[in-house]
């Protein structure tokens, strides 16, 4: 084994990625603003839109919802969403009595095919530790205050299994189409740090 191999193994992948990006920017091979736009698109639009379609389908189709809760990976694949980081997905249903929230305490394991790239806060050590120790307090900081009667359950994603939250369907949306429902579902609601709100 060469010295460079040993050094590469010791450096976390995030540091190696940052170093490579810095070199490419310095040499004028990539534009940081273009990279930021692509990252934002995959973090907030493309990936979460897939998950929103899954949620909306479950809200309008009870048989699909049953399959989704029994076999998340298979039901999600029915809609064409599969691939790396999505080999084993468990779906957790929120209700008035139970609220699920997802974290990865070791790194940032995340179901990319349905939620896109993980947001910065999901990877932050503060989120990863505090959501386990003081979930209600941290959820309140996200703007989600839950009644003390609600059972908050924190689920720890790993390289073997990733979780997605099936949020509660808001009251008053019974007449909305599947497409209209999907447009309301946010990434944060599918991680469990928010609820789905009806647009004003």
SVG drawing of the C-alpha trace seen along z (x, -y; Angstrom):
<svg xmlns="http://www.w3.org/2000/svg" viewBox="-64 -32 68 38">
<polyline fill="none" stroke="black" stroke-width="0.4" points="0.0,0.0 1.4,-3.4 1.5,-6.5 -1.1,-8.2 -3.5,-5.2 -3.1,-5.3 -3.7,-9.1 -6.8,-8.8 -8.2,-6.1 -7.7,-8.3 -9.3,-11.4 -13.1,-11.5 -14.8,-11.4 -16.4,-14.9 -12.9,-16.4 -11.6,-14.7 -14.7,-16.0 -14.1,-19.6 -10.5,-19.4 -11.3,-18.2 -13.9,-20.9 -11.5,-23.6 -8.9,-22.4 -11.5,-22.4 -12.7,-25.9 -9.2,-27.2 -8.4,-25.9 -11.6,-27.4 -13.0,-24.0 -16.3,-24.5 -18.3,-27.5 -19.4,-27.3 -22.6,-29.2 -23.6,-26.6 -22.8,-23.8 -24.9,-25.4 -27.9,-25.6 -27.6,-21.9 -27.3,-20.9 -30.3,-23.1 -32.3,-21.6 -31.6,-18.0 -31.9,-18.8 -35.2,-20.7 -36.9,-20.0 -36.2,-16.8 -35.8,-14.3 -38.5,-15.5 -40.9,-15.7 -40.6,-11.9 -41.4,-11.4 -44.3,-13.8 -45.8,-11.7 -45.5,-8.6 -47.3,-10.4 -50.1,-11.8 -50.6,-8.3 -50.9,-6.8 -53.4,-9.5 -55.8,-8.7 -55.3,-5.0 -55.8,-2.9 -54.5,0.3 -51.3,-1.4 -50.9,-2.9 -51.2,0.6 -48.5,1.9 -46.3,-1.1 -46.5,-0.6 -45.9,3.2 -43.1,3.0 -41.8,-0.6 -39.1,0.3 -41.4,2.4 -44.3,-0.1 -42.0,-3.0 -40.4,-1.1 -43.9,-0.7 -43.8,-4.4 -40.4,-4.1 -38.3,-5.4 -35.4,-3.1 -31.6,-3.0 -28.6,-3.6 -29.5,-4.8 -33.0,-3.4 -32.4,0.3 -34.3,0.8 -36.8,-1.9 -39.2,-1.7 -42.2,-4.0 -43.5,-5.3 -47.1,-6.7 -47.7,-9.8 -51.0,-10.1 -52.7,-12.4 -51.3,-10.1 -47.8,-9.3 -45.2,-11.5 -42.2,-9.9 -39.0,-11.8 -35.9,-10.5 -32.2,-11.0 -28.9,-9.3 -26.8,-9.6 -23.6,-8.2 -23.4,-10.1 -26.2,-11.2 -27.9,-8.1 -30.9,-9.3 -33.3,-7.9 -32.0,-9.7 -34.4,-8.3 -37.4,-9.8 -36.0,-12.8 -33.0,-13.9 -29.8,-15.0 -29.9,-15.4 -30.2,-19.1 -27.3,-20.6 -29.1,-20.6 -29.7,-16.8 -25.9,-16.2 -25.2,-18.7 -23.9,-17.0 -26.2,-19.2 -29.3,-17.9 -28.0,-14.3 -27.5,-14.4 -30.2,-16.8 -33.1,-15.1 -32.4,-12.0 -31.9,-13.7 -34.5,-16.4 -36.8,-15.8 -39.7,-18.0 -37.4,-21.0 -35.7,-20.7 -38.9,-20.1 -40.3,-23.3 -37.2,-25.1 -38.2,-23.9 -41.6,-25.4 -43.4,-22.2 -44.9,-22.2 -46.5,-18.9 -49.0,-18.3 -47.5,-16.4 -50.0,-13.6 -48.3,-12.9 -45.8,-10.1 -42.6,-11.2 -40.6,-8.4 -37.1,-9.0 -35.8,-6.5 -32.1,-6.1 -31.3,-5.5 -28.3,-3.4 -26.6,-2.0 -28.9,1.0 -32.3,-0.7 -33.5,-4.2 -36.7,-5.7 -39.4,-8.0 -42.3,-9.5 -45.8,-9.4 -47.2,-12.6 -50.8,-13.1 -53.1,-14.3 -54.4,-17.7 -58.1,-18.1 -60.1,-19.9 -58.1,-18.3 -60.6,-15.6 -61.6,-17.2 -58.0,-17.8 -56.4,-15.8 -53.4,-13.6 -51.3,-16.3 -52.6,-19.0 -51.8,-17.0 -48.3,-16.2 -47.6,-19.9 -48.3,-20.5 -45.9,-17.8 -42.5,-19.1 -39.2,-17.3 -39.3,-18.4 -42.7,-16.7 -41.2,-13.4 -38.3,-13.6 -40.7,-14.4 -39.6,-17.9 -42.7,-19.5 -46.4,-18.8 -48.0,-19.3 -49.9,-22.6 -52.8,-23.5 -51.8,-26.5 -53.5,-29.7"/>
</svg>
